Amino acid sequence: MATVKKRFGATDGWVNMPDGTSHYIFGFVDITGVPENQIFQYRGKATLLAPLLEAYEGDEVYLTLTNLGLPSRPDLDDTHTIHWHGFPNQIPLWDGVPEASISVPVGRDFTYYYKPLDPGTYIHHCHFEPVEHIQMGMIGPVTVRPQLEKELGRKFAYNDENTAFDREALIFLTELDPKPHHLVANVQEFDWTEYSPEYWLINGRSYPDTVKPADDPSFPQQPFSALVEAYEGEKVLLRFVNIGFQQHCIQILGIPLKVVGLDAQQLRGYNGEDISCWRDAIYIAAGQTVDAIFTAPRAGIYPLYNRNHYKNTIAGTAFGGMVTEIRVLSKP
Ligand SMILES: [Cu+2]
């Protein structure tokens, strides 16, 4: 077993939508290995999504959270935490629910300890005033890999050869309501019962930005592309996450999906029988994760999109939103 050491800064920032608008966010930024006298330069550079946390089952994870403050809202002295969503058997001290544990004030550090024992797809998010801090952007993916990968030198979703794959992609779903983002940036209160999102995001971006490269300079604070690329015949694991506040239904025309895991649990019956199932649409509730594998069909571009067509728009004005592409290439 290995030791994984990470350090995240909690701060604020701005994200860009395809209609040219920018939106104020709270979030995390990876400051692992940054010298102490340079961490200040990461204030205001939070990313949506927050950095990926990745470990093998049984690893010991030490995650230091440093609260760098909110340069655009210096009056706001909110603390932050890290909650590993979906991780069973967490002791309260490391669980990030501030009423039951510790939260990190501006200018301070706290190191969380995790020992993930079950492979799968999880979520991490801040748990301080979570309705606000989750919508503002303090959300990120967690991948726990099975030991079987190390034993066999190939990739698996779970400790089962039926969950083998060649490539994986993250389909991380959220919504963005511009009103609270605008009001928080301007020191105003928002009534959360009026939540009504207008931007529909995969991996923190709205189509067509979803298919642009990870390092596209137009999105310095949205470093996750959602373009899925594979060669014909390859098995592709899609790690679906929904940490918006609404249910979503995602479909890929022409590609059946084999659901092998739900909420970081492999689909197994009480007697260990295989209860994985084929779906042509994935219904996913807020807070859920789904692991599904498909075999790349003949070369072409296959759209992956939300079946609610209002969510295939950019604030209702143009085509976009919760849409990305699966590009299948013929073998070279
Ligand atoms: Cu927070």
Residues whose N, C-alpha, C, O or C-beta is under 5 A from the ligand:
A	BS01	CU	T79 H80 T81 C126 F128 H133 M138
